[in-house]
Amino acid sequence: MATGIITSSDYLRHDTGRHPERRERYQVLLDRLKADIDLWQDLLKIEPYAATDQDLWRCHTPAAIERVRQGSLQAAIAGRIALDHDTIISADSEAAARLAAGGACRAVDAVVSGKLTGAFVACRPPGHHATIANAMGFCLYNNVAIAARYAQATYPDQIRRVLIVDFDVHHGNGTQDIFYDDPSVFFFSMHQHPWYPGTGGTDERGIGNGEGSTLNIPVPARLNPDHYLRLFRDSLDRILASFSPDLLLVSAGFDGHESDPLGDLLLTDQCYRIISRELAAVARTTSSGGLVSCLEGGYNLDTLGDTVHGFIAALD
Ligand SMILES: [Zn+2]
């Protein structure tokens, strides 16, 4: 398998200060990957582009985009500003957020063209809490959702059905919101419950034509990791029995790690390697044959590098 990584030092320009989702996350992740010289040399490096208004409009209202843009303009004068009690914007956050979404789209290009079978978008800010109408939960634009709609719009003959798998410890409420009535994008989230943001019950299954194309598997804190992995695998089997994706996109949040300060799950680095191999196996059944993983959560600076390194190495 050819694996690639989307990186940009501009992801450091989203400056949240002393916040869990801080610039150092990107730095420790890149430092750890580069320390594995063989792996780093093998990874194809891809630069993101800044997502266009057209890219963003496929998932967000003009008002939501304007609030982020205005937030960055205000932050340029006032220093950082808070969009809500945990979503911070700095002067360059809007630019970084467009590069995060554009990075996910570039990764789609690389996978759909057959250049890569696995792409990891090492982006920040993260995206999966950003709803159609609102930035929230550290997220400004919904990177994985924008990539899904980009794939369908750019490659209409090749990419009709997209599966999004979200294993972040928090429910991907934004992604669910965007595709809730859309049967062409299946959204599967496994997350701790009850936990932020409070959504993601099993009764949330989609609406209208999209009914049945959302699957939420809420799990209790401190669930046995073997049980978690069994549920994850069984859920993927259930989805694939009725939905044949052309492309697999992943909201790769690592805050379900046993050491993470923002979650109470007990997943280990080995668990994430198993998840990675499971997802790579699913990707091989899709018509594009590949997967794009976008970084979401993961907040322990001492462990995040090793966890992501293992996840990427296991894609091969
Ligand atoms: Zn999270």
Boltz pocket constraint, residues with backbone or C-beta under 6 A from the ligand:
constraints:
  - pocket:
      binder: B
      contacts: [[A, 168], [A, 169], [A, 170], [A, 253], [A, 255], [A, 296], [A, 297], [A, 298]]
      max_distance: 6.0
